[in-house]
Amino acid sequence: MNHSILQTVGNTPLVKLQKLSPNPLVDIYVKLEFFNPSGSIKDRIVRFIIDDAEKNGLLKPGGTIVENTSGNTGAAAAMIGAIKGYKVILTMPDKVSIEKQNALKAFGAEIVVTPTSAAPDSPDHYVNTAIRIANETPNSFRINQYDNPLNPLAHYHSTGPEIWRQTEGKVTHFVASGSTGGTISGISKYLKEQNPEVFSFMPDPFGSIYYQYFKTGEISHEGSCSYQVEGVGEDHINKAMDFKMVNDMIQFNDDNAFTVARRLAREEGIIGGGTGGANVWAAMELAKTLTKPATIVTIIPDNGAKYLSKFYNDEWMKANGYKIAP
Ligand SMILES: Cc1ncc(COP(=O)(O)O)c(C=O)c1O
């Protein structure tokens, strides 16, 4: 046996919620993506995209991986760069906490911090900074997760088939919120190819533009993205998100997401991030509407340990105006 940490990406557990389904006819299963080695679902897409870049000569030994990210994709890139021997440069706005910056540095990544106040068209904006660094650095490769078709394809080839296999083809509904949209688009495509009746349901935070775009085809320029849930919803439309794969959407607020994330920890022993709470909240709302037996699958995209000082902390909840269940 000669496995590296990379062989532990994917094949995550799928578990049935024991208490939270509100409808006895409906089973809700959650895919525990925090079992991936850097702690999130993003290990899948970064491994897939880097493997492809190597195969196609876009990234050669001694090269540099560049991405604009403060979150889970950055951790995945930093982890994969460490094991494969690439330099990793991650750009992020200065609002990102020191803990998050340090988590990426722990894998040896270089962090370039840009002013949060830089407008999207400014050369100092963190996305433009990443593009400039990638252009200036020889043998560099930018992951470009928002517009890279390999992002949904990674889920089409891994997460989708795993869900189909783990439910023995019984999945009837799939629920996932989105940022790049790679998760919902790629998994839904695979599941619908196996069974066109699979219903794909996408929760979106109030303040994101996706819901209105799905319902009306219009892009609201008021998508403030001022919600506190980290990692989903968007202020722009990007290529990884394929709305044709989505049957319906529902809007959620921070309270929905945080309350259910806390219930998952306390009642199911599953400690995930806020987007896992949002996904399970939406699965529960969907379950209430169903009148026939159904198998809903949803995703817990990342690890709750990152949010212990936020919504898992009673003082933070109270200070931010949330009610705490007794
Ligand atoms: C915590 C968390 N949940 C969910 C998502 C959404 O995944 P996707 O980008 O595939 O839509 C992300 C992506 O950034 C994330 O960081």
The ligand as a MOL file (V3000), in Angstrom:
LIG
                    3D

  0  0  0     0  0            999 V3000
M  V30 BEGIN CTAB
M  V30 COUNTS 16 16 0 0 0
M  V30 BEGIN ATOM
M  V30 1 C -18.9450 26.0430 2.7380 0
M  V30 2 C -19.3820 25.9280 1.3120 0
M  V30 3 N -20.5770 25.3830 1.0430 0
M  V30 4 C -21.0220 25.2690 -0.2180 0
M  V30 5 C -20.2750 25.7400 -1.2900 0
M  V30 6 C -20.8750 25.6880 -2.6680 0
M  V30 7 O -20.2570 24.8600 -3.5610 0
M  V30 8 P -20.2240 25.1820 -5.1070 0
M  V30 9 O -19.1550 26.2230 -5.3190 0
M  V30 10 O -19.8830 23.8860 -5.7400 0
M  V30 11 O -21.5520 25.7000 -5.5410 0
M  V30 12 C -19.0300 26.3050 -1.0530 0
M  V30 13 C -18.2300 26.8550 -2.1750 0
M  V30 14 O -17.4700 27.7580 -2.0820 0
M  V30 15 C -18.5580 26.4020 0.2760 0
M  V30 16 O -17.3510 26.9580 0.5690 0
M  V30 END ATOM
M  V30 BEGIN BOND
M  V30 1 1 1 2
M  V30 2 1 2 3
M  V30 3 2 2 15
M  V30 4 2 3 4
M  V30 5 1 4 5
M  V30 6 1 5 6
M  V30 7 2 5 12
M  V30 8 1 6 7
M  V30 9 1 7 8
M  V30 10 2 8 9
M  V30 11 1 8 10
M  V30 12 1 8 11
M  V30 13 1 12 13
M  V30 14 1 12 15
M  V30 15 2 13 14
M  V30 16 1 15 16
M  V30 END BOND
M  V30 END CTAB
M  END
